């Protein structure tokens, strides 16, 4: 018993040391970024003491934002950051894919990165990392403001394992939107089976987004794949090394048969739409009582009065997929100390809760008490927290999702 206790104590001490220990590069013996800060002596405990003086000496950072409508949110975040640390932020809204190519071109030319922090599209992480433009910093463990990141969100971007180089600033969820006026007493459909029963009993009262034209439809298809395929088939859904050819073979094989059978039954009874907004507009006009949605869009639309307050969102008990976009430091960044402070600030309680109240953007922080921290007006427009914790699933490998969506269109929408 004493030996067992001693081993357990040693194990706990090693785990604690690893968590609080010095920063180590991800996937390499050395850091791929140059800085006057000795990164290997940096720990969560000395993070601010080491970085703040260096950041003040740098004076400013340059921040790239790929979002199309985040400028108001980031203006407030930047105002708070500058007030707290006295470090200026030069802000630029950019096209995500073009910015990645700009950073690659700068690296190839031997020039510094034009940005010190980049909130980037998750679908471009693979290209950016393989081009060597993402600093190999373990952001998933080194930022003291975010010790409780969900593992998958913190290490994987759209099926690509980056190991923690991209911090999950923004998360979102596909969900089912429903109008409570049509479902008193919580009788809304709660599973794929109940959705099908509702659609058959109420033809054209459900809107499903085309999975190739809106993320809500793609997420709905991925969720169905996770719910309806066998364990053998599911073994490939999170295989991040799968080739496009193998993904196509998977989607065109028998694994998809039960999923397509479900949608063949559903198809005559639902309205397929050409985008996420189209589905929400059908709900706003009362033409649909149920729709495939993004949780944050329902939050935004109800907050702005574009949807009636009776429209709510929920996750199916079979599980529904979510995703998100992260922020990283380019390997050619020249204001490393300030950039790290900004990345840490983005993941803090204050900012993660702030952005959630503005646009419904979820957090990968697992210990944030949403129900306690936010008002009933905010939480009432979100998927209930217990559903988020119990039924949310990571999105499957992008190559399989794309191939499955292609087969879906050919088989279900085009009827071939």
C-alpha positions, 0 to 999 in steps of 0.5 A, a space after each residue: 500500500 505504501 509503495 502504491 501511495 508513493 507511486 501515485 504521489 510521484 505520478 501526481 508530482 510529475 503531472 503537476 511539473 509537466 503542467 507548470 513546467 517550462 515551455 517546449 517546442 511542439 514537434 521539434 527540438 527548437 523553436 522556429 521563432 526568433 525572440 529576445 525572450 528565452 521561451 524555454 524558461 517561460 512558465 505559466 507562473 512567470 508568464 506575465 512577469 517575463 513578458 510584460 516588460 518585454 511587450 512594453 519595450 516592443 510597444 505594439 503588435 499587429 493583429 490580423 482578423 479574418 472574420 467578416 463581421 468581427 470588427 466591433 468585437 475586436 475593437 472592444 477587445 483591443 481597447 481593453 487590452 491596450 488599457 490593461 497592458 499599455 501595448 498598442 494593437 494595429 488591427 487589420 481585417 483580412 481575407 483568410 486564405 489570402 493572408 495565409 499566402 501573404 505570410 507564406 510569401 514573406 517567409 519564402 522571401 526571408 522577410 518578417 511576418 506582417 502580423 504578430 497574431 492571426 485569427 485564421 480560418 481553421 480550414 487553412 491551418 494544415 496549409 499554413 503549418 506545413 508551410 512553416 508559418 505557424 510558430 511551434 509554441 504549445 499555446 494549449 498549455 502555456 497560456 495561464 489564462 486558459 488551463 482548462 482547454 478541451 483537448 480536441 479543440 486545443 490540438 486539432 483544426 478541421 481534422 488536422 492535428 497541429 498539437 497546440 500551435 493554434 489556440 481555440 479562440 472561437 467555437 460554434 455549434 450546429 444545432 436544431 432550431 425550433 419555434 416553441 409556439 409549435 412545441 409547447 411543454 418541451 415537445 420539440 424533436 430531440 433525435 433524428 428519429 423524432 425529426 423524421 416523424 415530425 417531418 412526415 406528420 408536418 410536410 414542408 415545416 422543416 428546413 434543411 440546409 444543402 450541406 454544400 452551401 451552408 455549414 449547418 447542413 454540412 454539420 447536420 449530415 456529419 451528425 447523421 453519419 456519426 449517429 447512423 454508421 457502424 463502429 467499423 465505419 466510424 473508425 475512419 471518421 477521425 483518422 486525420 491521415 486519410 487521403 482524399 481517395 480513401 475518403 471518397 471510397 468511404 463516402 461511396 461505399 456501404 458505410 453511407 447506406 443507412 445515412 442515405 436511407 434516412 435522408 431518402 425518407 426525409 427528403 419529400 417532407 422537408 424544404 432544402 435551402 441554399 444557405 444558413 440564412 435561407 433556413 433562418 428566413 423560413 423560420 422568421 416567416 413562419 414557413 418552417 417550425 424546425 431548421 438546421 442552424 448554427 447556434 451562434 446565428 440563432 443567438 445573433 438573429 434573435 438578439 437583433 429581432 430578425 427571429 422571434 424570441 420564441 425560436 430556440 436552438 438545441 442539440 439532438 440527443 444523438 449528438 451534433 458536431 461543432 467547430 471553430 477557428 483559432 488564433 496563432 502566432 506566425 513564425 516570423 512574428 517580430 513582437 513575440 512578447 506582446 503577441 503572447 500577451 494578446 493571445 493569452 488575453 483572448 482566452 481569458 475569462 473576461 474575453 471568452 465571456 464577452 464575445 459569447 454575450 455579443 455573438 454567441 461564440 462558444 468557448 473551449 474553456 471547460 470550466 467557465 460556468 456559463 450559467 452562473 456568469 451570464 444573464 438569463 437573456 444571454 443563456 436563454 438564446 443559447 443551447 442549454 449548457 447541459 446539452 452542450 456538455 453532453 451532446 456536442 461532438 467534434 467535426 469529422 475529417 474534412 475530406 470525408 465530410 466533403 466526399 459525403 456531401 458530394 454523394 448526398 447531393 448526387 443521391 438525395 438532391 439530384 436523385 441519381 
